[in-house]
Amino acid sequence: MTRWYVGQPTKRGGVHPPRTTLNWAGEASSAMRRQQRRIDDKQILADYVQLKPGVLVVWERAPHRVVSVDERPDDLWGDNHEQRFADDLATWERWKRGAKPERATWRERPFAIQLVPVADPKADPIHLIAPGGHSWDVLPEHYSVCVACGELPPCRHQEAEREADRIAARNEALMDIPPGHCLGCGEYVTHRQDAHRFPGPNLWRPDLPENSAVFHARQECAGEVDRYRRQWEARGNNNPQPSLFADEETER
């Protein structure tokens, strides 16, 4: 599933207290660079917000307000978190790097978080269980929403319109490709170039004759070849010709 990114400035949120310092791999080479690093540190640290009641976060593309944040009781972690802790402990036992993971201080231990939608503050709270390391998108008190659907931008309608425009542009460019040209890159396939031809109707250009679906065999066109092959095989085909001039090679 494609990650959705909020289309407005947000801060990073988490259940743990904010750090006071950052660890750098090496010391800066000059006094001014060390000063700039200190400024950068403060900007990075200021971008973090600890989750607590009243904080605005993004959940399911919509603004929600935090009602409560509570550490999950030790005996109610659940199988997934128990397994993750066991895996982290096993990794530490193997490499012995850093402090040994302890249940009481393990940063990924589960937390119970309750949210209510800002649009309906009297609604029943949403109960979530999240690992301590989960990163939340924190909204400012003044934020923008789509006037049509109320979602945070980019809303689903906006994304659908962008996808439709992208598909339309791709199809228009595809319809401009002349016969004998690669359906991937659009360039002519010469007699000296290895190529793939798919017999039968042209699935992408039904206006062209049969056996006209041809692609370069080079790496940069391989993705389009695979995409066409999946559609071609879905129609019951399974024997593409490996070369544009496969018929000529068979006669030799």
DANORQUI-V645901 format. One record per residue. RES is the residue in one small letter. SS is DSSP state (hx for helix, st for strand, lp for the rest). Layout:
RES_SS, RES_SS
//
This chain:
m_lp, t_lp, r_lp, w_lp, y_lp, v_lp, g_lp, q_lp, p_lp, t_lp, k_st, r_st, g_st, g_st, v_lp, h_lp, p_lp, p_lp, r_lp, t_lp, t_lp, l_lp, n_lp, w_lp, a_lp, g_lp, e_lp, a_lp, s_lp, s_lp, a_hx, m_hx, r_hx, r_hx, q_hx, q_hx, r_hx, r_hx, i_hx, d_hx, d_hx, k_hx, q_hx, i_hx, l_hx, a_hx, d_lp, y_st, v_st, q_st, l_lp, k_lp, p_lp, g_lp, v_lp, l_st, v_st, v_st, w_st, e_lp, r_lp, a_st, p_st, h_st, r_st, v_st, v_st, s_st, v_st, d_st, e_st, r_lp, p_lp, d_hx, d_hx, l_hx, w_lp, g_lp, d_hx, n_hx, h_hx, e_hx, q_hx, r_hx, f_hx, a_hx, d_hx, d_hx, l_hx, a_hx, t_hx, w_hx, e_hx, r_hx, w_hx, k_lp, r_lp, g_lp, a_lp, k_lp, p_lp, e_lp, r_lp, a_lp, t_lp, w_lp, r_lp, e_lp, r_lp, p_st, f_st, a_st, i_st, q_st, l_st, v_st, p_st, v_hx, a_hx, d_hx, p_lp, k_lp, a_lp, d_lp, p_lp, i_st, h_st, l_st, i_st, a_st, p_st, g_lp, g_lp, h_lp, s_lp, w_st, d_st, v_st, l_lp, p_lp, e_lp, h_lp, y_lp, s_lp, v_st, c_lp, v_lp, a_lp, c_lp, g_lp, e_lp, l_st, p_lp, p_lp, c_lp, r_hx, h_hx, q_hx, e_hx, a_hx, e_hx, r_hx, e_hx, a_hx, d_hx, r_hx, i_hx, a_hx, a_hx, r_hx, n_hx, e_hx, a_hx, l_hx, m_hx, d_lp, i_lp, p_lp, p_lp, g_lp, h_st, c_lp, l_lp, g_lp, c_lp, g_lp, e_lp, y_st, v_lp, t_lp, h_lp, r_lp, q_lp, d_lp, a_st, h_st, r_st, f_st, p_lp, g_lp, p_lp, n_lp, l_lp, w_lp, r_lp, p_lp, d_lp, l_lp, p_lp, e_lp, n_lp, s_lp, a_st, v_st, f_st, h_st, a_lp, r_lp, q_hx, e_hx, c_hx, a_hx, g_hx, e_hx, v_hx, d_hx, r_hx, y_hx, r_hx, r_hx, q_hx, w_hx, e_hx, a_hx, r_lp, g_lp, n_lp, n_lp, n_lp, p_lp, q_st, p_lp, s_lp, l_lp, f_lp, a_hx, d_hx, e_hx, e_hx, t_hx, e_hx, r_lp
//
